[in-house]
Amino acid sequence: MKNALREMRRERGWTQQELGERLEVSRQTIISIENGKYDPSLPLAFKIARLFGAPIETIFDDEGGQ
């Protein structure tokens, strides 16, 4: 799944570690999400959207999936 997490994080000047702490997940989880190797759970996706004040669809793109 493509996502804009890296760009949104960088716009705020946060490190992967800082974002992980804000979301209560590991830095490794942030790395995996940013690289598209891990799709966050729905609760985590909502938490990310709330943190950035953006709709989930703005952050995550299912690449045309159903």
C-alpha positions in Angstrom: 0.0 0.0 0.0 1.4 3.4 -1.0 1.3 6.1 1.6 2.4 9.7 2.3 3.5 9.0 5.9 7.2 9.8 5.2 6.5 13.1 3.5 4.0 14.1 6.2 6.4 13.2 9.0 9.2 15.1 7.4 7.0 18.2 6.9 6.6 18.3 10.6 10.3 17.7 11.3 9.7 14.5 13.2 12.1 11.6 13.2 10.8 8.0 12.7 11.5 7.5 16.4 9.5 10.6 17.4 6.6 9.5 15.3 6.7 6.0 16.7 6.6 7.5 20.2 3.6 9.7 19.4 1.8 6.7 18.0 3.0 4.3 20.7 4.6 1.9 18.2 8.3 1.0 17.4 10.5 2.9 15.0 10.7 -0.4 13.1 6.9 -0.2 12.6 7.2 3.3 11.2 10.0 2.2 8.8 7.9 -0.8 7.6 4.8 1.4 7.0 6.8 4.1 5.2 8.4 1.5 3.0 5.0 -0.2 2.2 6.1 -3.5 3.7 3.4 -3.3 6.5 -0.2 -2.2 6.3 -1.2 -0.7 9.7 -4.2 -2.0 11.5 -7.4 0.0 11.2 -7.1 1.4 14.7 -3.5 2.5 14.0 -4.5 4.0 10.6 -7.1 6.1 12.4 -4.6 7.1 15.1 -2.2 8.2 12.3 -5.0 10.2 10.6 -6.0 11.9 13.8 -2.3 12.8 14.6 -1.9 14.4 11.2 -5.4 15.9 11.1 -6.0 14.4 7.7 -8.4 11.8 6.3 -7.1 8.3 6.0 -7.4 8.4 2.3 -5.0 11.4 2.2 -2.3 9.3 3.9 -2.9 5.8 2.5 -3.6 4.8 -1.1 -4.8 1.3 -1.8 -3.4 1.6 -5.4 -6.8 1.1 -7.0 -7.8 -1.9 -4.9 -11.4 -2.7 -4.0 
